[in-house]
Amino acid sequence: VIGDINSKTQTCPCGFVGGCTCGCCCMPCFMFGATPKVMPDETGLRALCCSCMPCTSCCYLEQVYREIVIIKGSSPSQMEMK
C-alpha cells in the first residue's frame, strides 16, 4: 500500500520500490510528506500524528490509499459527440 501511495505522490524516488523502502523504514515521515499531496485539506502534522499512533496507523494508511483509488476512478471518461 505504501508503494502504491508513493507511485501516485512521488514522495520518495524510485516509484513503487522507493515507497516500500522509505515507508517501511519510517512510515510517519513518509506519510508526513505524502498525505498532503493526496488530500490537500489534511496537514502533514496530522498525518504524522495519526501514523505514529499504533491504534490508528493501519487505518490511516488505508484511508489515504482509498482516497487515491477514489480520485483515480471518480472522473468518468469523456465521450465523443457523434
Backbone torsions as a table, in degrees:
resi	resn	phi	psi	omega
1	VAL	NA	-39.9	179.2
2	ILE	-64.2	-38.9	177.4
3	GLY	-63.4	-38.8	178.0
4	ASP	-67.0	-38.9	177.4
5	ILE	-63.7	-42.3	-180.0
6	ASN	-68.8	-31.6	176.6
7	SER	-60.4	-34.8	180.0
8	LYS	-82.0	-42.7	-172.1
9	THR	-92.7	-22.1	-175.9
10	GLN	54.1	42.3	177.5
11	THR	-68.8	-43.4	176.5
12	CYS	-111.3	151.7	178.1
13	PRO	-70.0	164.0	175.9
14	CYS	78.6	21.4	171.7
15	GLY	59.0	-130.0	-175.1
16	PHE	-60.5	-47.4	-177.4
17	VAL	-64.8	-41.2	178.0
18	GLY	-63.2	-38.4	177.3
19	GLY	-65.5	-41.3	178.1
20	CYS	-62.9	-44.0	-178.3
21	THR	-67.5	-52.4	-178.0
22	CYS	-67.0	-42.2	-178.6
23	GLY	-65.8	-35.6	179.0
24	CYS	-74.0	-31.4	179.0
25	CYS	-73.0	-43.3	-177.5
26	CYS	-151.5	80.0	-177.0
27	MET	-60.9	-42.4	179.8
28	PRO	-59.9	-39.5	178.2
29	CYS	-67.3	-39.4	177.4
30	PHE	-62.5	-46.2	-179.5
31	MET	-66.1	-31.4	176.3
32	PHE	-58.1	-39.3	-179.7
33	GLY	-86.6	-33.8	-173.0
34	ALA	-84.4	-38.6	-173.6
35	THR	-60.0	-46.1	179.0
36	PRO	-62.6	-21.8	177.0
37	LYS	-74.8	-29.0	179.3
38	VAL	-87.2	-46.2	-178.2
39	MET	-122.2	94.8	-175.2
40	PRO	-60.1	-25.3	179.3
41	ASP	-79.9	-7.5	179.6
42	GLU	-95.8	130.3	-179.4
43	THR	-84.5	155.5	177.3
44	GLY	-64.8	-34.7	179.9
45	LEU	-65.1	-41.3	177.3
46	ARG	-64.6	-41.0	178.0
47	ALA	-62.2	-40.5	178.4
48	LEU	-62.3	-46.2	-179.4
49	CYS	-64.9	-45.1	-179.8
50	CYS	-66.3	-29.1	-180.0
51	SER	-81.3	-22.6	179.6
52	CYS	-79.3	-30.2	-174.9
53	MET	-79.7	124.4	-177.3
54	PRO	-60.5	-29.4	-177.1
55	CYS	-80.3	-13.0	-178.2
56	THR	-121.5	-11.3	-171.2
57	SER	-62.9	-44.7	-178.7
58	CYS	-66.5	-43.9	-179.6
59	CYS	-65.4	-38.7	-179.2
60	TYR	-67.9	-40.3	177.1
61	LEU	-59.9	-44.7	178.5
62	GLU	-66.9	-34.6	178.3
63	GLN	-63.5	-43.6	179.1
64	VAL	-66.0	-42.3	178.2
65	TYR	-63.0	-42.1	179.7
66	ARG	-63.2	-36.0	177.2
67	GLU	-63.0	-38.5	176.9
68	ILE	-64.0	-42.7	179.3
69	VAL	-63.3	-41.6	179.4
70	ILE	-64.9	-44.4	179.8
71	ILE	-63.2	-42.6	-177.5
72	LYS	-66.1	-37.1	-174.3
73	GLY	-102.8	0.8	-172.3
74	SER	-83.3	-28.0	-176.5
75	SER	-87.7	119.8	179.3
76	PRO	-71.3	150.5	178.3
77	SER	-73.6	149.4	-177.2
78	GLN	-83.6	134.9	178.3
79	MET	-94.8	145.0	178.9
80	GLU	-79.3	142.2	177.5
81	MET	-75.8	145.0	179.9
82	LYS	-105.4	NA	NA
